[in-house]
Amino acid sequence: MVAAIDSFRENIIIIVGGLDKGNSDFLSAIKKFKDKIKFVSCYGESGEKIYNMIKNIFPSSYNKIFSKAVLEAILNSKKDEVLLLSPGCASYDQFGSYIERGNKFKQIIIGLT
């Protein structure tokens, strides 16, 4: 997740969440990108925990359902910003694999065009 954020120069709207495999400190991981990350859309089993960790530092929201979190991210994005799916968590709370989650993300985006 950190490497993905670091790879862009543009401002970022990021989608994070799923099933955290441990007790990850998302705030520490992304705090240095405060000026670059414009909105964080949290989702899934661990999304509420992530949201509560970051909500005082980053504009953010929480939706249990992945597709709703993606749509929330899109609603909070501007034309020149990067929409980044970099969940930082396993996909197994709502999907059978990270591939299935990525394909769902693509379906949502393609469905909007």
C-alpha positions as CSV (number, residue, x, y, z in Angstrom):
1,M,0.0,0.0,0.0
2,V,2.8,2.5,0.9
3,A,4.8,1.6,-2.2
4,A,1.6,2.2,-4.4
5,I,0.9,5.5,-2.8
6,D,4.6,6.6,-3.1
7,S,4.6,5.7,-6.8
8,F,2.2,8.5,-7.8
9,R,2.9,12.2,-8.0
10,E,-0.8,13.1,-8.3
11,N,-3.2,13.5,-5.4
12,I,-4.8,10.2,-4.4
13,I,-8.2,8.9,-3.4
14,I,-7.5,5.5,-1.9
15,I,-9.8,2.5,-1.1
16,V,-8.5,0.5,1.9
17,G,-9.9,-2.4,3.9
18,G,-11.0,-6.0,3.8
19,L,-9.7,-8.4,6.4
20,D,-6.6,-7.2,8.3
21,K,-4.4,-10.2,9.0
22,G,-3.0,-8.7,12.2
23,N,-3.1,-5.5,14.1
24,S,-1.9,-3.2,11.4
25,D,-1.3,0.5,12.2
26,F,-2.7,2.1,9.1
27,L,-2.3,5.6,10.4
28,S,1.4,5.2,10.9
29,A,1.7,3.7,7.4
30,I,0.0,6.5,5.6
31,K,0.5,9.6,7.8
32,K,3.5,10.8,5.8
33,F,1.2,11.1,2.8
34,K,-1.2,13.5,4.5
35,D,-0.7,16.1,1.7
36,K,-1.1,13.6,-1.1
37,I,-4.1,11.5,0.1
38,K,-7.2,13.6,-0.3
39,F,-9.8,10.9,0.7
40,V,-9.8,7.4,2.2
41,S,-12.7,5.1,1.6
42,C,-12.6,2.3,4.1
43,Y,-14.6,-1.0,3.8
44,G,-15.0,-4.5,5.0
45,E,-14.5,-6.3,8.2
46,S,-11.5,-4.2,9.2
47,G,-12.7,-1.0,7.5
48,E,-14.4,0.4,10.6
49,K,-11.2,-0.1,12.7
50,I,-9.1,1.6,9.9
51,Y,-11.6,4.5,9.6
52,N,-11.5,5.1,13.4
53,M,-7.7,5.1,13.2
54,I,-7.5,7.7,10.5
55,K,-10.7,9.8,10.6
56,N,-9.1,12.6,12.6
57,I,-6.2,13.0,10.1
58,F,-7.7,12.2,6.7
59,P,-11.1,13.0,5.1
60,S,-12.6,9.5,5.1
61,S,-15.7,7.3,5.2
62,Y,-16.6,3.7,6.1
63,N,-18.9,1.4,4.2
64,K,-19.1,-2.3,5.1
65,I,-19.8,-3.3,1.4
66,F,-16.9,-3.0,-1.1
67,S,-19.0,-1.7,-4.0
68,K,-20.4,1.1,-1.8
69,A,-16.9,2.1,-0.7
70,V,-15.7,2.3,-4.3
71,L,-18.7,4.5,-5.2
72,E,-18.0,6.7,-2.2
73,A,-14.4,7.1,-3.3
74,I,-15.5,8.0,-6.8
75,L,-17.9,10.6,-5.5
76,N,-15.0,12.2,-3.5
77,S,-12.6,12.3,-6.4
78,K,-11.7,15.0,-8.8
79,K,-10.7,14.7,-12.4
80,D,-7.0,15.1,-11.9
81,E,-6.7,12.7,-8.9
82,V,-5.7,9.0,-8.9
83,L,-8.3,6.5,-7.7
84,L,-6.2,3.8,-6.1
85,L,-7.4,0.4,-4.9
86,S,-4.7,-0.6,-2.5
87,P,-6.6,-2.3,0.4
88,G,-3.7,-3.2,2.6
89,C,-5.8,-6.2,3.8
90,A,-6.8,-9.6,2.6
91,S,-9.9,-9.9,0.4
92,Y,-11.4,-12.9,2.2
93,D,-14.1,-11.1,4.1
94,Q,-16.1,-10.4,0.9
95,F,-14.2,-12.2,-1.9
96,G,-12.6,-15.5,-2.7
97,S,-9.3,-13.9,-3.7
98,Y,-7.6,-10.6,-4.4
99,I,-8.2,-11.3,-8.1
100,E,-12.0,-11.5,-7.6
101,R,-11.8,-8.2,-5.6
102,G,-9.8,-6.5,-8.4
103,N,-12.2,-7.8,-11.1
104,K,-15.2,-6.4,-9.1
105,F,-13.4,-3.0,-8.9
106,K,-12.9,-3.0,-12.7
107,Q,-16.6,-4.0,-13.2
108,I,-17.7,-1.0,-11.1
109,I,-15.4,1.4,-12.9
110,I,-16.4,0.1,-16.4
111,G,-20.0,0.2,-15.4
112,L,-19.8,4.0,-14.8
113,T,-18.5,4.8,-18.3
